């Protein structure tokens, strides 16, 4: 299973990435990703509709206590945003590869599998 970072959902919604890129892989997202993507102040009605449909097709991974504790430890070890810490902790706790366009935000995290679908 792969976990999509918020930016990948946004790139899917605006057409920068095709859903063909995802293949037949099981897709998941963390709760924070849904909040970040749908909570964007400049989201269009079309993007919101697309994202809501896409989220409905993917598995939502809830923010549980083990993920919270992992996010706390990550933020203690590396300077990172709360959203990134939760996303990384979710990927680590669920043993998912994290797909993100911002791999540099996560490169210092040991054991985190990263993939940038925009990289050629």
Order of alpha helices (4+ residues) and beta strands (2+ residues): beta-alpha-beta-alpha-alpha-beta-alpha-alpha-beta-beta
